[in-house]
Amino acid sequence: MTWREAVSVAQREDRHSLVRAGPRARAWTAWALGQLSDPANAAVDPPLIPVPLPEFQGIDFFLKDETAHPTGSLKHRLAHALFLHALCNGDLHEGSTVIEASSGSTAISEAWFAAKLGLRFIAVVPQRTASAKVAAIEALGGEILFAGPKEDISRIAKRVARETGGHFMDQFSNAATVTDWRGANNIAETLFAQMREQRSVVPSWIVVGAGTGGTSTTIGRYIRFKTEYARTRLCVVDPEGSAFFRAYASGDWTMTGCTSRVVEGIGRNRVEPSFNPALVDQMISVTDAGSVAGTHWLEDRVGRRFGPSTGTNLIGALMLAQAMHRRGETGSIVTLGCDDGDRYATTIYDYPWLAAAEIDVASWYEVLERLGKHGFPEALMVDANLMH
């Protein structure tokens, strides 16, 4: 039964009910929830990609390929959860306008779901958002509002929601709320299930970035909920200048920072409500040049291009691998492949662009090539715990 057929049935029961709480609205919500539960639209179970790491024998390294989702990134899970929550919470109705503040990937995923439900979608994005991401949002029917370098995208999104009478999804505030961290096929549950087939069943470390903080909070809660994974530690990597690392290192959660000019999707100018530092065992700050070099190194190792936030993850994971190796430890490290590198073909994979942006990838890449013999110089390891 289509939702229009369901509405017709509901209206026969109550011809005068056109309000949001009436049969027509309930019928549309039921139809919309059916769309989201369709296996073709829900999150898939992305594969684990083994990353060869001969530099550190006895340490297995895996990349969970989140680009396998229908919208091509880790944010598909979050967008799905945000839409489910908004529907069940009575925030979305037939004809609603959906607004989101995003650097691109969440907006792409939300635009995709909005199109599935026939809803208008408006994305407020930073001006420097990769052009391929902007094009992807627009191709899905989404509308774009650009925010200037010093403008707060969330503040603009709230204003647009007021002006349009729409619903601001607010991923930064709601990411940790809308996700069922106990299971329900969340990222932690699928990751640990896949690791049961590996030599090191329980990972020593899981490495993720923080944009909303939702992914790190979901994984951190799951690790504590499932006591069999008590040995697994959670590391959050952060682009240089971001508020998350500054606040974690200082203990001052009012600390502010800036977003990266290169790494999209993680790093913020303030600590977001969904980020829970109590669940984080370690944080590492990674330079923009390091993040970009990490993506190029990873392409050479696995033959795939990923976005710069994956490069940030990779550098943090390699630093942990080096620390484990020096302590004589063995085990496994798992991180995330967040989005596809094709979205950054004109930026981090374009050498003239890198030169114009004065991003010295060559020096960092040389460090990665000589990792087995020389390791990371202490000047690059922005985390006191890793220096010893």
C-alpha positions in Angstrom: 0.0 0.0 0.0 1.4 3.4 -0.9 1.2 6.2 1.6 -1.5 7.9 -0.5 -3.6 4.8 -0.4 -3.1 4.7 3.4 -4.1 8.3 3.6 -7.3 7.6 1.6 -8.2 4.8 4.1 -7.5 7.1 7.0 -9.6 9.9 5.6 -12.6 7.6 5.1 -12.3 7.0 8.8 -12.1 10.7 9.6 -12.8 13.0 6.7 -12.2 16.2 8.7 -8.9 15.3 10.2 -6.1 17.2 8.4 -4.1 18.2 11.4 -0.7 16.8 12.2 -1.9 14.4 14.8 -4.8 13.1 12.7 -5.2 9.9 10.6 -3.7 11.5 7.4 -0.6 12.5 9.3 -0.3 9.2 11.0 -0.7 7.4 7.7 2.0 9.4 6.1 4.4 8.8 9.0 3.7 5.1 8.8 4.5 5.2 5.1 7.7 7.2 5.6 8.9 4.8 8.3 8.2 1.9 5.9 10.5 3.7 3.4 13.3 4.0 6.0 12.9 0.3 7.0 13.3 -0.8 3.4 16.6 -2.7 3.2 17.6 -0.7 0.1 17.5 2.5 2.1 18.9 1.4 5.5 22.6 1.2 6.5 24.5 -1.8 5.1 27.2 -3.8 6.8 30.4 -2.3 5.2 33.4 -4.6 4.8 36.6 -4.6 6.7 39.6 -3.9 4.5 42.9 -5.3 5.8 45.7 -2.7 5.5 49.2 -4.3 5.0 51.4 -3.1 7.8 54.8 -4.9 7.5 56.5 -2.1 9.5 54.9 -3.4 12.8 54.8 -7.2 12.8 52.1 -8.7 15.0 49.8 -5.7 14.7 46.8 -6.2 12.4 45.3 -3.1 10.9 41.8 -2.9 9.4 39.7 -0.2 7.7 35.9 -0.4 8.0 34.8 0.8 4.6 31.8 3.1 5.3 31.7 4.3 1.7 29.7 1.1 0.9 26.5 2.8 2.2 24.0 3.9 -0.5 25.0 7.6 0.0 28.8 6.8 0.1 29.8 7.7 3.6 29.8 7.0 7.3 27.1 9.7 7.6 24.4 7.5 6.0 24.0 5.8 9.4 23.5 9.1 11.2 21.1 10.5 8.6 19.0 7.4 8.8 18.9 7.6 12.6 18.1 11.4 12.5 15.1 10.8 10.1 13.8 7.9 12.2 13.9 10.0 15.3 12.4 13.0 13.7 9.5 10.9 12.3 8.8 9.1 15.5 9.1 12.3 17.5 6.5 14.1 15.4 9.0 16.6 14.0 8.5 15.6 10.3 5.2 15.6 8.4 4.0 15.5 4.8 5.4 18.6 3.1 8.0 19.4 5.8 11.2 21.3 5.0 14.3 19.7 6.4 17.3 21.8 7.3 20.8 20.7 8.2 24.2 22.3 9.0 26.9 20.2 7.5 30.3 20.2 5.8 28.9 17.9 3.1 28.6 14.2 3.8 25.7 14.4 6.3 23.9 16.8 4.0 24.3 14.4 1.0 22.8 11.6 3.1 20.0 13.7 4.4 19.2 15.0 0.9 19.0 11.4 -0.3 16.5 10.5 2.5 14.5 13.7 2.0 14.1 12.9 -1.7 12.9 9.4 -0.8 10.2 11.0 1.3 9.4 13.8 -1.0 10.5 16.5 1.4 12.3 19.8 0.7 15.9 19.9 1.9 18.1 22.8 2.6 21.8 22.4 3.5 23.8 25.2 5.2 27.5 24.4 4.3 30.8 26.2 4.7 32.0 28.1 1.6 35.0 25.9 1.3 33.0 22.6 1.1 34.3 20.4 -1.7 32.5 21.2 -5.0 31.8 17.5 -5.6 29.8 17.4 -2.3 27.8 20.5 -3.2 27.0 19.0 -6.6 25.9 15.8 -5.0 23.5 17.6 -2.7 22.0 19.6 -5.5 21.8 16.4 -7.7 19.5 14.9 -5.0 17.3 18.0 -5.1 18.8 19.7 -2.1 19.2 23.5 -1.9 22.5 25.1 -0.7 23.1 28.0 1.5 26.8 28.9 1.9 28.2 30.3 5.2 31.1 32.6 5.3 34.4 31.7 7.1 33.4 33.3 10.4 29.7 32.4 10.3 28.3 29.6 12.4 26.5 27.1 10.2 24.3 25.8 13.0 23.1 29.3 13.9 22.2 30.0 10.2 20.4 26.7 10.0 18.3 27.5 13.1 17.3 30.8 11.5 16.4 29.2 8.2 14.2 26.7 10.1 12.4 29.5 11.8 11.9 31.4 8.6 10.6 28.4 6.6 8.7 26.7 9.5 10.9 23.7 8.8 12.7 21.2 11.0 16.4 21.7 11.9 17.9 18.2 12.2 20.8 19.5 14.2 23.3 16.6 13.8 25.8 18.2 16.2 23.3 18.3 19.1 21.4 15.1 18.4 24.0 12.6 17.0 24.5 10.7 20.3 20.8 10.8 21.2 19.2 9.4 18.0 21.6 6.4 17.7 20.8 3.2 19.7 24.3 2.5 21.2 23.2 -0.9 22.6 23.0 -2.5 19.2 20.4 -2.3 16.5 23.0 -2.8 13.8 25.0 0.3 14.9 28.6 0.8 13.8 30.1 -0.7 16.9 27.9 -3.9 16.8 28.8 -4.6 13.1 32.5 -3.8 13.7 32.9 -6.2 16.6 30.9 -8.9 14.7 33.3 -8.7 11.8 36.3 -8.8 14.0 35.2 -12.3 15.3 36.5 -13.7 12.0 40.0 -12.2 12.5 43.1 -13.3 14.3 42.8 -10.7 17.0 39.1 -11.0 17.8 39.0 -8.1 20.3 40.6 -5.0 18.9 43.2 -3.3 21.0 42.2 0.1 19.6 39.4 1.7 17.6 40.3 5.0 16.1 37.7 7.5 15.0 37.4 11.3 14.4 34.9 13.6 16.0 32.6 15.9 14.1 29.4 15.7 16.0 30.9 13.3 18.5 28.1 10.8 17.8 30.3 8.0 16.4 32.9 8.1 19.3 30.1 8.2 21.9 28.2 5.3 20.3 31.4 3.1 20.2 32.5 4.2 23.6 29.1 3.3 25.2 29.0 0.0 23.4 32.4 -1.0 24.6 31.3 -0.5 28.2 27.9 -2.2 27.6 29.5 -5.3 26.2 31.9 -6.3 28.9 33.6 -8.9 26.7 35.2 -5.9 24.9 36.6 -4.2 28.0 40.1 -4.5 26.7 39.3 -2.4 23.7 40.3 1.3 24.0 38.9 4.2 22.1 41.2 6.8 20.4 39.7 10.0 18.9 41.8 11.9 16.4 41.3 15.5 15.7 42.5 17.9 13.0 44.9 20.6 14.1 43.2 23.6 15.7 40.0 21.9 16.5 38.3 22.5 19.9 37.9 18.8 20.8 41.6 18.1 21.3 42.3 21.4 23.0 39.5 20.9 25.5 40.5 17.3 26.1 44.1 18.2 26.7 43.3 21.1 29.0 40.1 19.8 30.7 38.4 23.1 29.9 35.3 22.2 27.9 34.5 25.9 27.1 37.7 25.9 25.0 37.2 27.0 21.4 39.1 26.3 18.2 38.7 26.3 14.5 37.7 23.9 11.7 40.3 22.6 9.3 40.8 24.2 5.9 41.3 20.7 4.4 39.7 18.0 6.6 35.9 18.1 6.2 33.5 16.3 8.5 35.6 16.2 11.7 37.0 18.9 13.9 34.9 21.8 15.2 35.3 25.3 16.6 33.6 24.3 19.8 32.9 21.1 21.7 29.6 19.7 20.5 26.9 18.3 22.9 27.2 14.8 21.5 30.9 14.4 22.3 31.4 12.6 25.6 35.1 12.8 26.8 34.5 10.3 29.6 34.4 7.6 27.0 37.7 8.5 25.2 40.9 6.8 26.3 43.2 8.9 24.2 43.1 11.8 21.8 45.6 12.7 19.0 45.9 15.9 17.1 46.9 15.5 13.4 48.1 18.2 11.1 46.3 18.9 7.8 49.5 17.9 5.9 49.6 14.6 7.9 45.9 13.9 7.1 46.4 14.4 3.4 49.6 12.4 3.3 47.7 9.6 5.1 45.2 9.4 2.3 47.9 9.1 -0.3 49.8 6.5 1.7 46.6 4.5 2.1 45.9 4.7 -1.6 49.3 3.1 -2.3 48.6 0.4 0.3 45.0 -0.7 -0.6 44.5 0.9 -4.1 41.5 3.0 -3.0 41.0 6.7 -2.5 39.4 8.0 0.7 38.7 11.5 2.0 40.9 13.5 4.3 39.1 12.5 7.5 40.1 8.9 6.8 43.7 10.2 6.5 43.4 11.7 10.0 42.2 8.4 11.3 45.1 6.6 9.6 47.8 8.8 11.1 46.4 8.3 14.6 46.1 4.5 14.0 49.8 4.3 12.8 51.0 6.3 15.8 49.2 3.8 18.1 50.7 0.9 16.2 54.2 2.3 16.7 53.5 2.8 20.4 52.3 -0.8 20.7 55.2 -2.1 18.7 57.7 -0.3 20.9 56.1 -1.8 24.0 56.3 -5.3 22.5 52.5 -5.6 22.2 50.5 -7.4 19.5 46.9 -7.0 18.6 44.6 -5.2 16.1 43.6 -1.7 15.4 40.4 -0.8 13.5 39.6 2.6 12.0 37.0 3.9 9.6 37.1 4.8 5.9 34.7 7.7 6.1 34.0 8.8 2.6 35.1 8.4 -1.0 38.2 10.2 -2.2 36.5 11.0 -5.5 34.7 13.8 -3.7 38.2 15.5 -3.3 39.6 14.9 -6.7 40.1 18.7 -7.2 41.5 19.3 -3.7 43.7 16.8 -1.8 44.4 14.6 -4.8 45.3 17.6 -7.0 48.9 18.5 -6.6 48.6 22.1 -8.0 45.8 22.7 -5.5 48.0 21.3 -2.7 50.9 23.6 -3.8 48.6 26.6 -3.9 47.3 25.8 -0.4 50.9 25.4 0.8 50.3 21.9 2.2 53.6 20.0 2.4 52.5 16.4 1.7 56.0 15.3 0.6 57.7 15.7 3.9 54.9 13.8 5.7 54.8 11.1 3.1 58.6 10.6 3.6 58.0 10.0 7.3 55.3 7.4 6.5 57.6 5.6 3.9 60.4 5.4 6.5 58.1 4.5 9.4 59.4 1.0 10.0 63.0 2.2 10.5 62.6 5.6 12.0 59.1 6.0 13.4 57.3 9.3 13.9 59.4 12.2 15.0 58.3 13.3 18.5 57.5 16.8 17.1 54.7 15.2 15.0 53.2 13.2 17.9 50.8 15.6 19.5 49.9 13.5 22.5 52.0 13.1 25.6 51.0 9.4 26.0 52.5 8.4 22.7 55.9 10.0 23.2 57.1 7.3 25.6 
